[in-house]
Amino acid sequence: MASVRYLLVFHGVVDDGEDLATVKRRLQCEFQKTPGEIERLFEFAPTILGRSSDLAALLRHKKRFERSGALCNVERIPEGSVAANSPPPPASSPHLHTHPADTGEIPAAYLEEIRNLRTEHWAPGADYWNDEWTVGIRTIDVDHKNLVGMINRLADASVRTLAIRELLPPLIRYTVDHFRTEESMMAATAYPHLERHRGEHQGLVQHVSKVGEVIREWSDPELPDDLENFLRDWLMNHIMKSDKRLGRHLRAHGMT
């Protein structure tokens, strides 16, 4: 009997209700990829993300992908099959196959599981986000909520020992990408305060990057208490002043 191998396949599909640009940014942070690499992933879908006889390993990779908002399939492929080198047709197993093109529906319990995981990983607690921080531009607001959630996790005692190694680098990458998004919107609409706004962005990135370089040398992996407070206070002040003003400008230019 031929041994069974598995393929992890991405068909370019994101979960219902998820913003495509946000999903792409999450994938960049989750897998430390460039924007171009993520764009190619969507452009050339369906794409084989992994090929292995280790089903558990593929399922772990699948969950990382889906907690970013993108849905994947895991397919059983007999060793030596021609299909092992190309994306397979829709399968019939609802437990392994989660693409909407399947003949059956995605199990509701599974969708609930990954959506809860996504909320826990990327978004702030409902008691922390304040609607007064909304600037009225969807892409910016979604990013802000994710950033607040990621900063808020730094204060969680249960993850503090993981803060440097697992939380701070993705936070920095997500912040840099968010700043680039804002700055591209400013440039596209001839925002008169672009240089000053960009200077605020650069100041934060430089500060946090320097802090990260210093504390990577520490034997204690915890963040200093004042860093998470600094990040939160900086973001809130930046949103309420600079980003609110930017939001009014962008809405006046037809952006929502």
C-alpha positions as CSV (number, residue, x, y, z in Angstrom):
1,M,0.0,0.0,0.0
2,A,1.3,3.4,-0.9
3,S,2.1,5.6,2.0
4,V,-0.1,8.7,2.4
5,R,1.2,12.2,2.1
6,Y,-0.6,15.5,2.5
7,L,-0.7,18.8,0.7
8,L,-1.5,22.2,2.3
9,V,-3.2,24.3,-0.4
10,F,-4.2,27.9,-0.5
11,H,-6.9,29.0,-3.1
12,G,-6.7,32.7,-2.5
13,V,-9.8,32.7,-0.3
14,V,-10.3,34.8,2.9
15,D,-12.9,34.2,5.6
16,D,-16.2,36.0,5.3
17,G,-16.2,39.5,6.6
18,E,-12.4,39.8,6.6
19,D,-10.8,42.8,4.9
20,L,-8.4,41.5,2.2
21,A,-5.7,44.2,2.9
22,T,-5.8,43.4,6.6
23,V,-5.4,39.7,6.0
24,K,-2.4,40.3,3.8
25,R,-0.7,42.4,6.4
26,R,-1.4,39.8,9.1
27,L,0.2,37.2,6.9
28,Q,3.3,39.4,6.4
29,C,3.6,39.6,10.2
30,E,2.8,36.0,10.9
31,F,5.3,34.5,8.4
32,Q,7.8,37.4,8.2
33,K,7.2,37.8,4.5
34,T,7.5,40.9,2.3
35,P,4.4,42.5,0.8
36,G,5.5,41.2,-2.6
37,E,5.7,37.7,-1.5
38,I,2.2,37.8,0.0
39,E,0.8,39.4,-3.2
40,R,2.3,36.6,-5.3
41,L,0.7,34.1,-3.0
42,F,-2.7,35.5,-3.9
43,E,-1.9,36.2,-7.5
44,F,-0.8,32.6,-8.3
45,A,-3.4,30.8,-6.2
46,P,-4.1,27.9,-5.9
47,T,-0.7,27.4,-4.3
48,I,0.8,24.5,-2.5
49,L,2.0,25.8,0.9
50,G,3.4,22.5,2.2
51,R,3.8,18.8,1.3
52,S,4.4,16.3,4.1
53,S,3.5,12.9,5.6
54,D,3.3,14.8,8.9
55,L,-0.3,15.7,9.1
56,A,0.0,17.3,12.5
57,A,2.7,19.7,11.3
58,L,0.6,20.8,8.3
59,L,-2.4,21.3,10.5
60,R,-0.4,23.6,12.8
61,H,0.8,25.6,9.7
62,K,-2.8,25.7,8.5
63,K,-4.0,27.1,11.7
64,R,-1.4,29.9,11.7
65,F,-2.5,30.8,8.2
66,E,-6.2,30.8,9.0
67,R,-5.8,32.8,12.2
68,S,-4.6,35.5,9.9
69,G,-8.0,35.3,8.0
70,A,-7.0,33.1,5.0
71,L,-8.5,29.7,4.5
72,C,-6.5,26.6,3.4
73,N,-7.1,23.0,2.5
74,V,-5.3,19.9,3.6
75,E,-5.6,17.1,1.1
76,R,-4.6,13.4,1.3
77,I,-2.4,12.5,-1.6
78,P,-1.0,8.9,-2.1
79,E,2.8,8.9,-2.6
80,G,3.7,8.8,-6.3
81,S,0.5,10.4,-7.4
82,V,0.7,12.9,-10.2
83,A,-1.5,15.2,-8.1
84,A,1.2,15.4,-5.5
85,N,2.9,18.1,-7.6
86,S,-0.1,20.2,-8.4
87,P,-3.1,21.6,-6.5
88,P,-5.7,18.9,-6.1
89,P,-9.4,19.2,-7.0
90,P,-11.9,19.8,-4.2
91,A,-12.0,17.0,-1.7
92,S,-14.9,15.5,0.3
93,S,-13.6,15.5,3.8
94,P,-15.1,18.4,5.8
95,H,-12.5,17.7,8.6
96,L,-9.5,18.3,6.4
97,H,-10.9,20.4,3.6
98,T,-12.1,23.9,4.5
99,H,-12.3,25.7,1.1
100,P,-15.8,27.0,0.2
101,A,-15.7,25.2,-3.1
102,D,-16.0,21.8,-1.3
103,T,-19.2,19.9,-1.9
104,G,-20.0,20.2,1.8
105,E,-20.2,23.3,4.0
106,I,-17.3,24.4,6.2
107,P,-18.1,23.0,9.7
108,A,-19.6,25.8,11.8
109,A,-17.6,24.7,14.9
110,Y,-14.4,24.9,12.9
111,L,-15.1,28.4,11.7
112,E,-16.0,29.5,15.2
113,E,-12.7,28.0,16.5
114,I,-10.5,29.9,14.0
115,R,-12.4,33.1,14.4
116,N,-12.1,33.0,18.1
117,L,-8.3,32.3,17.7
118,R,-8.0,35.2,15.3
119,T,-9.8,37.6,17.7
120,E,-7.5,36.5,20.5
121,H,-4.4,36.8,18.4
122,W,-5.0,40.0,16.5
123,A,-7.7,42.1,18.1
124,P,-8.1,44.0,21.4
125,G,-10.5,43.0,24.1
126,A,-13.9,44.5,23.6
127,D,-13.5,46.5,26.9
128,Y,-10.3,48.2,25.6
129,W,-11.2,49.7,22.3
130,N,-13.0,53.0,22.4
131,D,-15.1,54.2,19.5
132,E,-13.8,57.7,20.0
133,W,-10.5,56.5,18.5
134,T,-12.2,55.8,15.2
135,V,-10.9,58.0,12.4
136,G,-13.5,57.0,9.8
137,I,-11.2,55.3,7.3
138,R,-11.8,51.5,7.4
139,T,-8.3,50.3,6.6
140,I,-6.7,52.6,9.2
141,D,-9.3,51.8,11.9
142,V,-8.9,48.1,11.4
143,D,-5.1,48.5,11.8
144,H,-5.5,50.6,14.9
145,K,-7.7,48.0,16.5
146,N,-5.1,45.3,15.8
147,L,-2.3,47.4,17.0
148,V,-4.1,48.2,20.3
149,G,-4.8,44.5,20.7
150,M,-1.2,43.6,20.1
151,I,0.0,46.3,22.6
152,N,-2.6,45.2,25.1
153,R,-1.2,41.6,25.0
154,L,2.1,42.9,26.2
155,A,0.4,43.7,29.5
156,D,-1.0,40.2,29.9
157,A,0.9,38.5,32.7
158,S,0.4,35.1,31.1
159,V,2.4,36.1,28.0
160,R,5.0,38.5,29.5
161,T,7.8,36.0,29.3
162,L,7.1,35.6,25.5
163,A,6.9,39.4,25.0
164,I,10.2,40.0,23.4
165,R,10.7,36.8,21.5
166,E,7.1,36.4,20.1
167,L,5.2,39.6,20.5
168,L,7.4,42.6,19.9
169,P,8.9,41.8,16.5
170,P,5.4,41.2,14.9
171,L,4.2,44.4,16.5
172,I,7.0,46.4,15.0
173,R,6.5,44.8,11.5
174,Y,2.8,45.5,11.7
175,T,3.3,49.1,12.8
176,V,5.8,49.8,10.0
177,D,3.4,48.4,7.4
178,H,0.5,50.4,8.8
179,F,2.6,53.5,8.6
180,R,3.4,52.8,5.0
181,T,-0.3,52.4,4.3
182,E,-1.1,55.7,5.9
183,E,1.7,57.5,4.1
184,S,0.7,56.1,0.7
185,M,-2.8,57.5,1.3
186,M,-1.3,60.9,2.3
187,A,0.8,61.0,-0.9
188,A,-2.1,60.0,-3.1
189,T,-4.2,62.9,-1.8
190,A,-1.5,65.5,-1.5
191,Y,-1.8,65.7,2.3
192,P,-0.3,69.0,3.4
193,H,1.1,67.6,6.7
194,L,2.7,64.5,5.2
195,E,6.2,65.2,6.3
196,R,5.3,66.1,9.8
197,H,3.1,63.0,10.1
198,R,5.9,60.8,8.6
199,G,8.3,62.2,11.1
200,E,6.1,61.1,14.0
201,H,6.0,57.6,12.4
202,Q,9.8,57.5,12.0
203,G,10.4,58.6,15.6
204,L,8.3,55.8,17.0
205,V,9.9,53.1,14.8
206,Q,13.4,54.3,15.7
207,H,12.6,54.4,19.4
208,V,11.0,50.9,19.6
209,S,13.7,49.4,17.3
210,K,16.5,50.7,19.6
211,V,14.7,49.4,22.7
212,G,14.3,46.0,21.0
213,E,18.0,45.9,20.2
214,V,18.9,46.6,23.8
215,I,16.5,44.1,25.5
216,R,17.4,41.3,23.1
217,E,20.6,41.2,25.1
218,W,18.9,40.7,28.4
219,S,18.7,37.4,30.1
220,D,15.3,38.3,31.4
221,P,12.9,38.2,28.3
222,E,10.2,40.4,29.9
223,L,9.5,43.8,28.6
224,P,10.1,46.8,30.9
225,D,6.8,48.0,32.4
226,D,7.1,51.4,30.9
227,L,7.5,50.3,27.3
228,E,3.9,48.9,26.9
229,N,2.6,52.1,28.5
230,F,4.7,54.2,26.2
231,L,3.4,52.4,23.1
232,R,-0.2,52.6,24.2
233,D,0.1,56.3,25.1
234,W,1.9,57.2,21.9
235,L,-0.6,55.4,19.8
236,M,-3.6,56.9,21.5
237,N,-2.2,60.5,21.3
238,H,-1.2,59.9,17.7
239,I,-4.7,58.6,16.8
240,M,-6.5,61.4,18.6
241,K,-4.4,64.2,17.1
242,S,-2.6,63.4,13.9
243,D,-4.7,60.5,12.6
244,K,-8.0,62.2,13.3
245,R,-6.8,65.2,11.3
246,L,-5.7,62.8,8.5
247,G,-9.0,61.0,8.6
248,R,-10.9,64.3,7.9
249,H,-8.6,65.0,5.0
250,L,-9.0,61.6,3.5
251,R,-12.8,61.6,3.8
252,A,-12.8,65.0,2.1
253,H,-11.1,63.3,-0.8
254,G,-13.7,60.6,-1.1
255,M,-11.9,57.9,0.9
256,T,-13.8,55.8,3.5
